[in-house]
Amino acid sequence: MPTPKSSAPTHPLHVPDSRLAKEATELVRDSVGELLYDHSRRVYFFGSLLGHRLGIEADPELLYVAAMFHDLGLTEPFHASGRRFEVDGADEARRFLRTHGVPEDGVRRVWTAIALHTTPGIPEHMEPEVALVTAGVEYDVLGIGYHDLAEADRAAVVALHPRPRFKERILRAFADGVAPKPGTAFGNVKADVLAHHVPGFEREDFVRLILDSPWAE
């Protein structure tokens, strides 16, 4: 008789038990709504699980801070920054880490992980923290590699941080965060979001930019 599959998670779900992680949690929880808070925590857990599966070892604290700050730039204080929301979040994480005396190599890894998390095809070839933040984001938002994790692990993460109506709500959050500075969507995935959610939005055309440049030929 076959042995029933266990419904228990195959990997423990832990947040680093450190002052740095606790203060990152408090800062982000006080700065974003429930949607982005739960999403950011899931990104950390899914990134950790994928790293465990792939044998990629990231620094848990750095991975956690990067995951927690990765969407901070979508919030209202940054709507007038004129910068990509990824850069705003990365800059805030850098300030936070430096006030806690984190070595510059760690600061750089976190900054890069956040800045590149919407740029597919590059993070997977970089440091573990960079690779796994993007992997966690792609898992939670796009379902990339959905069946690579055990159902019990996936269910355990969602039980901790549920995702009611997540698809429509995260798209709205993306649109609200980027619409005040639509030029920052050029060349990245958020242009697709604005095309669906912002009436009258017109994409910049890379080909036209080349053809209309001041060069004669």
Buried (B, 14 or more C-beta within 10 A) or exposed (E): EEEEEEEEBBBEBEBBEEEBBEBBBEBBBEBBEEBBBBBBBBBBBBBBBBBBBBEBEBBBBBBBBBBBBBBBBBBEEBBEBEBBBBBBBBBBBBEBBEEBEBEEEBBBBBBBBBBBBBEBEEBBEBBBBBBBBBBBBBBBBEEBBEEBBBEBBBEBBBEEBEBEEBEEBBBBBBBBBBBBBBEBBBEBEBBEBBEEBBEEBEEEEEEEEEEEEEEEE
